[in-house]
Amino acid sequence: MSGQADQPFLDDLSLSLDEAWKLLVRGSRDRKSPLHTPAVASVRRDGSPSQRIMVLREATRESRMLRFNTDRRASKVDDINDGAPIAILGYHPGAKVQLRLSGVGRIEHSSASCDAAWNEATLYGKRCYLAHPAPGSPVDAPTSGLDPEMEGRKPEGFEVAPARENFAVLLAEIDQIEWLYLAHTGHRRALFTWDEEKGQWTSHWLVP
Ligand SMILES: Cc1cc2nc3c(=O)[nH]c(=O)nc-3n(C[C@H](O)[C@H](O)[C@H](O)COP(=O)(O)O)c2cc1C
């Protein structure tokens, strides 16, 4: 059972916020972290909610930014475009922490940060963006969307180069973090809201 000595953040808002960002940063770097693959929710043009699992590629506390990679032709790209509301949900069973984040999403296709993300993607990762026709297109037969000749082997750099055209990054600027820590001794829930004027997070405990 976890005690306060193990979890110094238990009764401390500032340390809880530190812990939230630590988990996110670790989630972006560690493929085994459950926060590596959170659910990302957006709102369709008709107002209905839509969510999907995405790989968290980068989390930066200073800029409150999370980065995900995606296909420029995906339906979420149309929904998010430049400045749509976005929500991200993850649960880390080991840390016993649920994180509900929300903010504003932005898709970039030809920026320096998109170039950098493309450069750091693996050849297998880049291959996904060769899918034809576009992701989500109805087809008559089961398919990976890839040329069968490209399946089951590592592609060469020149083969995946045309996929850059379909590659984009989704940047989520986080302005609210809801923290829920599960403890036998009593759960803890807190809300952190970014105050743009003060340039700092405001924090409140909530009843779990
Ligand atoms: C473990 C896992 C990781 C995924 N990672 C991504 C990702 O990083 N980017 C992405 O666009 N889709 C990713 N997907 C696929 C999405 O969940 C989704 O099916 C796809 O992007 C189409 O979503 P959309 O039609 O809402 O745009 C992942 C799916 C799984 C199961």
The ligand as an ORCA input file, in Angstrom:
! r2SCAN-3c Opt
* xyz 0 1
  C      -1.682      1.364    -30.494
  C      -2.183      2.304    -31.567
  C      -1.428      3.400    -31.888
  C      -1.869      4.289    -32.874
  N      -1.122      5.387    -33.152
  C      -1.578      6.301    -34.042
  C      -0.854      7.508    -34.270
  O       0.185      7.772    -33.646
  N      -1.355      8.369    -35.182
  C      -2.514      8.137    -35.857
  O      -2.910      8.991    -36.662
  N      -3.228      7.015    -35.672
  C      -2.790      6.082    -34.768
  N      -3.501      4.932    -34.548
  C      -4.715      4.692    -35.363
  C      -5.872      5.536    -34.806
  O      -6.328      4.979    -33.582
  C      -7.055      5.647    -35.793
  O      -7.563      4.365    -36.089
  C      -6.655      6.333    -37.100
  O      -5.725      7.372    -36.877
  C      -7.877      6.918    -37.826
  O      -8.457      7.898    -37.004
  P      -9.388      9.082    -37.562
  O     -10.270      8.461    -38.639
  O     -10.171      9.532    -36.388
  O      -8.525     10.145    -38.143
  C      -3.097      4.043    -33.555
  C      -3.861      2.942    -33.194
  C      -3.409      2.089    -32.224
  C      -4.262      0.900    -31.868
*
